[in-house]
């Protein structure tokens, strides 16, 4: 594993661990209401949870198998502190959004009921105004009915505008919703694995290349034809000697 990859993993792990520490601090502070030793202990536990895999691996390599197993056991409550702190924050955020959606849908229902009532009143006022219009002379009663019709018409228009405004804000819930535990679980796992990889990453031993076989040079044994050629060469008398 290259040093660049290990440094990148370590940086990612530190960022995720820092977010977990902040979440644990905020959750503990909200529960206590003031800075106490529990509030200070929450981020310390979060940092410890991120470093426990490294310590467990180091003790295992040193041959302290019991200590390594105990370190892994200590990871369970330490990781639970970070997990539930983030899960509580996610739950509160989702609950607030859900409550707002419910309130907007309730407002839309009330606006629909108000529009229905305004339409009924407008129909009644219009019927009375039509009767008044049939009179030859329009006295005070006639003018009152005509004014009531105009007021009912204005109420209907106002109810329609309010209904349109509330319905545009009243969104429905998504059919696919992430569970509350998904974000804190992903944050914890990435922090643990990234810091573990960055601080205790190991590189594979270099592969040994097979040694090259030496070729053995065998001396060539003279054959029968070669021996006869050598003997004939020895029997030839040089011309200068003759």
MODELLER restraints for C-alpha pairs under 7 A, 6 or more apart:
rsr = mdl.restraints
at = mdl.atoms
rsr.add(forms.Gaussian(group=physical.xy_distance, feature=features.Distance(at['CA:1:A'], at['CA:202:A']), mean=6.66, stdev=0.5))
rsr.add(forms.Gaussian(group=physical.xy_distance, feature=features.Distance(at['CA:1:A'], at['CA:203:A']), mean=5.24, stdev=0.5))
rsr.add(forms.Gaussian(group=physical.xy_distance, feature=features.Distance(at['CA:6:A'], at['CA:197:A']), mean=6.46, stdev=0.5))
rsr.add(forms.Gaussian(group=physical.xy_distance, feature=features.Distance(at['CA:6:A'], at['CA:198:A']), mean=4.39, stdev=0.5))
rsr.add(forms.Gaussian(group=physical.xy_distance, feature=features.Distance(at['CA:6:A'], at['CA:201:A']), mean=6.88, stdev=0.5))
rsr.add(forms.Gaussian(group=physical.xy_distance, feature=features.Distance(at['CA:7:A'], at['CA:198:A']), mean=5.98, stdev=0.5))
rsr.add(forms.Gaussian(group=physical.xy_distance, feature=features.Distance(at['CA:9:A'], at['CA:194:A']), mean=4.75, stdev=0.5))
rsr.add(forms.Gaussian(group=physical.xy_distance, feature=features.Distance(at['CA:9:A'], at['CA:195:A']), mean=6.53, stdev=0.5))
rsr.add(forms.Gaussian(group=physical.xy_distance, feature=features.Distance(at['CA:9:A'], at['CA:197:A']), mean=6.47, stdev=0.5))
rsr.add(forms.Gaussian(group=physical.xy_distance, feature=features.Distance(at['CA:9:A'], at['CA:198:A']), mean=5.27, stdev=0.5))
rsr.add(forms.Gaussian(group=physical.xy_distance, feature=features.Distance(at['CA:10:A'], at['CA:194:A']), mean=5.66, stdev=0.5))
rsr.add(forms.Gaussian(group=physical.xy_distance, feature=features.Distance(at['CA:10:A'], at['CA:195:A']), mean=4.94, stdev=0.5))
rsr.add(forms.Gaussian(group=physical.xy_distance, feature=features.Distance(at['CA:10:A'], at['CA:198:A']), mean=4.38, stdev=0.5))
rsr.add(forms.Gaussian(group=physical.xy_distance, feature=features.Distance(at['CA:10:A'], at['CA:199:A']), mean=6.93, stdev=0.5))
rsr.add(forms.Gaussian(group=physical.xy_distance, feature=features.Distance(at['CA:12:A'], at['CA:194:A']), mean=6.30, stdev=0.5))
rsr.add(forms.Gaussian(group=physical.xy_distance, feature=features.Distance(at['CA:13:A'], at['CA:190:A']), mean=6.50, stdev=0.5))
rsr.add(forms.Gaussian(group=physical.xy_distance, feature=features.Distance(at['CA:13:A'], at['CA:191:A']), mean=4.26, stdev=0.5))
rsr.add(forms.Gaussian(group=physical.xy_distance, feature=features.Distance(at['CA:13:A'], at['CA:192:A']), mean=6.83, stdev=0.5))
rsr.add(forms.Gaussian(group=physical.xy_distance, feature=features.Distance(at['CA:13:A'], at['CA:194:A']), mean=4.51, stdev=0.5))
rsr.add(forms.Gaussian(group=physical.xy_distance, feature=features.Distance(at['CA:13:A'], at['CA:195:A']), mean=4.76, stdev=0.5))
rsr.add(forms.Gaussian(group=physical.xy_distance, feature=features.Distance(at['CA:14:A'], at['CA:191:A']), mean=6.87, stdev=0.5))
rsr.add(forms.Gaussian(group=physical.xy_distance, feature=features.Distance(at['CA:14:A'], at['CA:195:A']), mean=6.85, stdev=0.5))
rsr.add(forms.Gaussian(group=physical.xy_distance, feature=features.Distance(at['CA:16:A'], at['CA:187:A']), mean=6.08, stdev=0.5))
rsr.add(forms.Gaussian(group=physical.xy_distance, feature=features.Distance(at['CA:16:A'], at['CA:190:A']), mean=6.97, stdev=0.5))
rsr.add(forms.Gaussian(group=physical.xy_distance, feature=features.Distance(at['CA:16:A'], at['CA:191:A']), mean=5.08, stdev=0.5))
rsr.add(forms.Gaussian(group=physical.xy_distance, feature=features.Distance(at['CA:17:A'], at['CA:47:A']), mean=6.58, stdev=0.5))
rsr.add(forms.Gaussian(group=physical.xy_distance, feature=features.Distance(at['CA:17:A'], at['CA:50:A']), mean=6.50, stdev=0.5))
rsr.add(forms.Gaussian(group=physical.xy_distance, feature=features.Distance(at['CA:17:A'], at['CA:191:A']), mean=5.37, stdev=0.5))
rsr.add(forms.Gaussian(group=physical.xy_distance, feature=features.Distance(at['CA:20:A'], at['CA:46:A']), mean=6.37, stdev=0.5))
rsr.add(forms.Gaussian(group=physical.xy_distance, feature=features.Distance(at['CA:20:A'], at['CA:82:A']), mean=5.94, stdev=0.5))
rsr.add(forms.Gaussian(group=physical.xy_distance, feature=features.Distance(at['CA:21:A'], at['CA:43:A']), mean=4.36, stdev=0.5))
rsr.add(forms.Gaussian(group=physical.xy_distance, feature=features.Distance(at['CA:21:A'], at['CA:46:A']), mean=5.32, stdev=0.5))
rsr.add(forms.Gaussian(group=physical.xy_distance, feature=features.Distance(at['CA:21:A'], at['CA:47:A']), mean=6.76, stdev=0.5))
rsr.add(forms.Gaussian(group=physical.xy_distance, feature=features.Distance(at['CA:22:A'], at['CA:43:A']), mean=6.81, stdev=0.5))
rsr.add(forms.Gaussian(group=physical.xy_distance, feature=features.Distance(at['CA:23:A'], at['CA:85:A']), mean=6.02, stdev=0.5))
rsr.add(forms.Gaussian(group=physical.xy_distance, feature=features.Distance(at['CA:23:A'], at['CA:86:A']), mean=5.74, stdev=0.5))
rsr.add(forms.Gaussian(group=physical.xy_distance, feature=features.Distance(at['CA:24:A'], at['CA:42:A']), mean=5.36, stdev=0.5))
rsr.add(forms.Gaussian(group=physical.xy_distance, feature=features.Distance(at['CA:24:A'], at['CA:43:A']), mean=5.73, stdev=0.5))
rsr.add(forms.Gaussian(group=physical.xy_distance, feature=features.Distance(at['CA:24:A'], at['CA:82:A']), mean=5.81, stdev=0.5))
rsr.add(forms.Gaussian(group=physical.xy_distance, feature=features.Distance(at['CA:24:A'], at['CA:85:A']), mean=5.19, stdev=0.5))
rsr.add(forms.Gaussian(group=physical.xy_distance, feature=features.Distance(at['CA:25:A'], at['CA:39:A']), mean=5.87, stdev=0.5))
rsr.add(forms.Gaussian(group=physical.xy_distance, feature=features.Distance(at['CA:25:A'], at['CA:42:A']), mean=5.65, stdev=0.5))
rsr.add(forms.Gaussian(group=physical.xy_distance, feature=features.Distance(at['CA:25:A'], at['CA:43:A']), mean=5.63, stdev=0.5))
rsr.add(forms.Gaussian(group=physical.xy_distance, feature=features.Distance(at['CA:27:A'], at['CA:85:A']), mean=5.61, stdev=0.5))
rsr.add(forms.Gaussian(group=physical.xy_distance, feature=features.Distance(at['CA:28:A'], at['CA:38:A']), mean=6.89, stdev=0.5))
rsr.add(forms.Gaussian(group=physical.xy_distance, feature=features.Distance(at['CA:28:A'], at['CA:39:A']), mean=5.01, stdev=0.5))
rsr.add(forms.Gaussian(group=physical.xy_distance, feature=features.Distance(at['CA:28:A'], at['CA:42:A']), mean=6.66, stdev=0.5))
rsr.add(forms.Gaussian(group=physical.xy_distance, feature=features.Distance(at['CA:29:A'], at['CA:35:A']), mean=6.40, stdev=0.5))
rsr.add(forms.Gaussian(group=physical.xy_distance, feature=features.Distance(at['CA:29:A'], at['CA:39:A']), mean=5.58, stdev=0.5))
rsr.add(forms.Gaussian(group=physical.xy_distance, feature=features.Distance(at['CA:45:A'], at['CA:78:A']), mean=5.82, stdev=0.5))
rsr.add(forms.Gaussian(group=physical.xy_distance, feature=features.Distance(at['CA:46:A'], at['CA:78:A']), mean=6.67, stdev=0.5))
rsr.add(forms.Gaussian(group=physical.xy_distance, feature=features.Distance(at['CA:46:A'], at['CA:82:A']), mean=5.75, stdev=0.5))
rsr.add(forms.Gaussian(group=physical.xy_distance, feature=features.Distance(at['CA:49:A'], at['CA:75:A']), mean=5.84, stdev=0.5))
rsr.add(forms.Gaussian(group=physical.xy_distance, feature=features.Distance(at['CA:49:A'], at['CA:78:A']), mean=5.20, stdev=0.5))
rsr.add(forms.Gaussian(group=physical.xy_distance, feature=features.Distance(at['CA:49:A'], at['CA:79:A']), mean=5.56, stdev=0.5))
rsr.add(forms.Gaussian(group=physical.xy_distance, feature=features.Distance(at['CA:50:A'], at['CA:191:A']), mean=6.20, stdev=0.5))
rsr.add(forms.Gaussian(group=physical.xy_distance, feature=features.Distance(at['CA:50:A'], at['CA:192:A']), mean=4.96, stdev=0.5))
rsr.add(forms.Gaussian(group=physical.xy_distance, feature=features.Distance(at['CA:50:A'], at['CA:195:A']), mean=6.82, stdev=0.5))
rsr.add(forms.Gaussian(group=physical.xy_distance, feature=features.Distance(at['CA:52:A'], at['CA:71:A']), mean=6.39, stdev=0.5))
rsr.add(forms.Gaussian(group=physical.xy_distance, feature=features.Distance(at['CA:52:A'], at['CA:75:A']), mean=6.37, stdev=0.5))
rsr.add(forms.Gaussian(group=physical.xy_distance, feature=features.Distance(at['CA:53:A'], at['CA:192:A']), mean=6.96, stdev=0.5))
rsr.add(forms.Gaussian(group=physical.xy_distance, feature=features.Distance(at['CA:53:A'], at['CA:196:A']), mean=6.01, stdev=0.5))
rsr.add(forms.Gaussian(group=physical.xy_distance, feature=features.Distance(at['CA:54:A'], at['CA:196:A']), mean=5.35, stdev=0.5))
rsr.add(forms.Gaussian(group=physical.xy_distance, feature=features.Distance(at['CA:54:A'], at['CA:199:A']), mean=6.89, stdev=0.5))
rsr.add(forms.Gaussian(group=physical.xy_distance, feature=features.Distance(at['CA:54:A'], at['CA:200:A']), mean=6.16, stdev=0.5))
rsr.add(forms.Gaussian(group=physical.xy_distance, feature=features.Distance(at['CA:56:A'], at['CA:68:A']), mean=4.46, stdev=0.5))
rsr.add(forms.Gaussian(group=physical.xy_distance, feature=features.Distance(at['CA:56:A'], at['CA:71:A']), mean=5.43, stdev=0.5))
rsr.add(forms.Gaussian(group=physical.xy_distance, feature=features.Distance(at['CA:56:A'], at['CA:72:A']), mean=6.39, stdev=0.5))
rsr.add(forms.Gaussian(group=physical.xy_distance, feature=features.Distance(at['CA:57:A'], at['CA:68:A']), mean=6.76, stdev=0.5))
rsr.add(forms.Gaussian(group=physical.xy_distance, feature=features.Distance(at['CA:59:A'], at['CA:65:A']), mean=6.87, stdev=0.5))
rsr.add(forms.Gaussian(group=physical.xy_distance, feature=features.Distance(at['CA:59:A'], at['CA:67:A']), mean=6.56, stdev=0.5))
rsr.add(forms.Gaussian(group=physical.xy_distance, feature=features.Distance(at['CA:59:A'], at['CA:68:A']), mean=5.40, stdev=0.5))
rsr.add(forms.Gaussian(group=physical.xy_distance, feature=features.Distance(at['CA:60:A'], at['CA:68:A']), mean=5.32, stdev=0.5))
rsr.add(forms.Gaussian(group=physical.xy_distance, feature=features.Distance(at['CA:83:A'], at['CA:184:A']), mean=5.26, stdev=0.5))
rsr.add(forms.Gaussian(group=physical.xy_distance, feature=features.Distance(at['CA:83:A'], at['CA:185:A']), mean=6.38, stdev=0.5))
rsr.add(forms.Gaussian(group=physical.xy_distance, feature=features.Distance(at['CA:83:A'], at['CA:188:A']), mean=6.91, stdev=0.5))
rsr.add(forms.Gaussian(group=physical.xy_distance, feature=features.Distance(at['CA:86:A'], at['CA:184:A']), mean=5.30, stdev=0.5))
rsr.add(forms.Gaussian(group=physical.xy_distance, feature=features.Distance(at['CA:87:A'], at['CA:180:A']), mean=5.90, stdev=0.5))
rsr.add(forms.Gaussian(group=physical.xy_distance, feature=features.Distance(at['CA:87:A'], at['CA:181:A']), mean=5.67, stdev=0.5))
rsr.add(forms.Gaussian(group=physical.xy_distance, feature=features.Distance(at['CA:87:A'], at['CA:184:A']), mean=5.83, stdev=0.5))
rsr.add(forms.Gaussian(group=physical.xy_distance, feature=features.Distance(at['CA:90:A'], at['CA:180:A']), mean=6.12, stdev=0.5))
rsr.add(forms.Gaussian(group=physical.xy_distance, feature=features.Distance(at['CA:91:A'], at['CA:180:A']), mean=6.03, stdev=0.5))
rsr.add(forms.Gaussian(group=physical.xy_distance, feature=features.Distance(at['CA:101:A'], at['CA:170:A']), mean=6.06, stdev=0.5))
rsr.add(forms.Gaussian(group=physical.xy_distance, feature=features.Distance(at['CA:101:A'], at['CA:171:A']), mean=6.61, stdev=0.5))
rsr.add(forms.Gaussian(group=physical.xy_distance, feature=features.Distance(at['CA:104:A'], at['CA:166:A']), mean=6.51, stdev=0.5))
rsr.add(forms.Gaussian(group=physical.xy_distance, feature=features.Distance(at['CA:104:A'], at['CA:169:A']), mean=6.58, stdev=0.5))
rsr.add(forms.Gaussian(group=physical.xy_distance, feature=features.Distance(at['CA:104:A'], at['CA:170:A']), mean=4.86, stdev=0.5))
rsr.add(forms.Gaussian(group=physical.xy_distance, feature=features.Distance(at['CA:105:A'], at['CA:170:A']), mean=5.02, stdev=0.5))
rsr.add(forms.Gaussian(group=physical.xy_distance, feature=features.Distance(at['CA:107:A'], at['CA:166:A']), mean=6.42, stdev=0.5))
rsr.add(forms.Gaussian(group=physical.xy_distance, feature=features.Distance(at['CA:108:A'], at['CA:163:A']), mean=5.98, stdev=0.5))
rsr.add(forms.Gaussian(group=physical.xy_distance, feature=features.Distance(at['CA:108:A'], at['CA:166:A']), mean=5.04, stdev=0.5))
rsr.add(forms.Gaussian(group=physical.xy_distance, feature=features.Distance(at['CA:108:A'], at['CA:167:A']), mean=5.50, stdev=0.5))
rsr.add(forms.Gaussian(group=physical.xy_distance, feature=features.Distance(at['CA:111:A'], at['CA:159:A']), mean=6.59, stdev=0.5))
rsr.add(forms.Gaussian(group=physical.xy_distance, feature=features.Distance(at['CA:111:A'], at['CA:162:A']), mean=6.40, stdev=0.5))
rsr.add(forms.Gaussian(group=physical.xy_distance, feature=features.Distance(at['CA:111:A'], at['CA:163:A']), mean=4.96, stdev=0.5))
rsr.add(forms.Gaussian(group=physical.xy_distance, feature=features.Distance(at['CA:112:A'], at['CA:163:A']), mean=6.07, stdev=0.5))
rsr.add(forms.Gaussian(group=physical.xy_distance, feature=features.Distance(at['CA:114:A'], at['CA:159:A']), mean=6.38, stdev=0.5))
rsr.add(forms.Gaussian(group=physical.xy_distance, feature=features.Distance(at['CA:115:A'], at['CA:156:A']), mean=6.18, stdev=0.5))
rsr.add(forms.Gaussian(group=physical.xy_distance, feature=features.Distance(at['CA:115:A'], at['CA:159:A']), mean=4.97, stdev=0.5))
rsr.add(forms.Gaussian(group=physical.xy_distance, feature=features.Distance(at['CA:115:A'], at['CA:160:A']), mean=6.36, stdev=0.5))
rsr.add(forms.Gaussian(group=physical.xy_distance, feature=features.Distance(at['CA:118:A'], at['CA:152:A']), mean=6.68, stdev=0.5))
rsr.add(forms.Gaussian(group=physical.xy_distance, feature=features.Distance(at['CA:118:A'], at['CA:155:A']), mean=6.11, stdev=0.5))
rsr.add(forms.Gaussian(group=physical.xy_distance, feature=features.Distance(at['CA:118:A'], at['CA:156:A']), mean=5.23, stdev=0.5))
rsr.add(forms.Gaussian(group=physical.xy_distance, feature=features.Distance(at['CA:119:A'], at['CA:156:A']), mean=6.01, stdev=0.5))
rsr.add(forms.Gaussian(group=physical.xy_distance, feature=features.Distance(at['CA:121:A'], at['CA:152:A']), mean=6.37, stdev=0.5))
rsr.add(forms.Gaussian(group=physical.xy_distance, feature=features.Distance(at['CA:122:A'], at['CA:149:A']), mean=6.28, stdev=0.5))
rsr.add(forms.Gaussian(group=physical.xy_distance, feature=features.Distance(at['CA:122:A'], at['CA:152:A']), mean=4.73, stdev=0.5))
rsr.add(forms.Gaussian(group=physical.xy_distance, feature=features.Distance(at['CA:122:A'], at['CA:153:A']), mean=5.97, stdev=0.5))
rsr.add(forms.Gaussian(group=physical.xy_distance, feature=features.Distance(at['CA:125:A'], at['CA:145:A']), mean=6.82, stdev=0.5))
rsr.add(forms.Gaussian(group=physical.xy_distance, feature=features.Distance(at['CA:125:A'], at['CA:148:A']), mean=6.05, stdev=0.5))
rsr.add(forms.Gaussian(group=physical.xy_distance, feature=features.Distance(at['CA:125:A'], at['CA:149:A']), mean=4.74, stdev=0.5))
rsr.add(forms.Gaussian(group=physical.xy_distance, feature=features.Distance(at['CA:125:A'], at['CA:152:A']), mean=6.87, stdev=0.5))
rsr.add(forms.Gaussian(group=physical.xy_distance, feature=features.Distance(at['CA:126:A'], at['CA:149:A']), mean=5.31, stdev=0.5))
rsr.add(forms.Gaussian(group=physical.xy_distance, feature=features.Distance(at['CA:128:A'], at['CA:145:A']), mean=6.21, stdev=0.5))
rsr.add(forms.Gaussian(group=physical.xy_distance, feature=features.Distance(at['CA:129:A'], at['CA:145:A']), mean=5.11, stdev=0.5))
rsr.add(forms.Gaussian(group=physical.xy_distance, feature=features.Distance(at['CA:129:A'], at['CA:146:A']), mean=5.10, stdev=0.5))
rsr.add(forms.Gaussian(group=physical.xy_distance, feature=features.Distance(at['CA:129:A'], at['CA:149:A']), mean=6.42, stdev=0.5))
rsr.add(forms.Gaussian(group=physical.xy_distance, feature=features.Distance(at['CA:132:A'], at['CA:142:A']), mean=5.06, stdev=0.5))
rsr.add(forms.Gaussian(group=physical.xy_distance, feature=features.Distance(at['CA:132:A'], at['CA:145:A']), mean=6.99, stdev=0.5))
